[in-house]
Amino acid sequence: METIGFIFGLAGAALGIMAHKRMSALEAKLKELKILEEDYSSGEGI
């Protein structure tokens, strides 16, 4: 049972990392297009 939880945990972490990368890319593109302010921060320091 612990093995299944570990596998799901790894899959969840991988999906979270991919989502964070995509959000960072979107934020950079929106800043480039001047839709977001340059000093906008979505909380990457958390």
C-alpha positions in Angstrom: 0.0 0.0 0.0 2.9 2.4 0.7 4.4 1.7 -2.7 1.2 2.9 -4.4 1.2 6.1 -2.3 4.8 6.7 -3.2 4.1 6.2 -6.9 1.1 8.6 -6.8 3.2 11.1 -4.8 5.9 11.1 -7.4 3.4 11.4 -10.2 1.8 14.3 -8.4 5.1 16.0 -7.8 6.0 15.6 -11.5 2.7 17.1 -12.6 3.1 20.0 -10.2 6.6 20.8 -11.5 5.4 20.7 -15.1 2.4 23.0 -14.2 4.7 25.4 -12.4 7.0 25.6 -15.5 4.1 26.3 -17.8 2.7 29.0 -15.5 6.1 30.7 -15.3 6.4 30.6 -19.1 2.9 32.1 -19.4 3.7 34.8 -16.9 6.9 35.7 -18.8 5.0 35.9 -22.1 2.3 38.1 -20.5 5.0 40.4 -19.1 6.7 40.5 -22.6 3.4 41.6 -24.1 2.9 44.2 -21.4 -0.3 42.6 -20.2 1.3 42.2 -16.7 3.5 44.7 -15.0 7.2 43.9 -15.0 7.3 43.9 -11.2 4.3 41.4 -10.9 5.1 38.3 -8.9 2.9 35.3 -8.6 4.6 34.1 -5.5 7.5 32.2 -6.9 9.4 32.7 -3.6 7.0 30.5 -1.7 
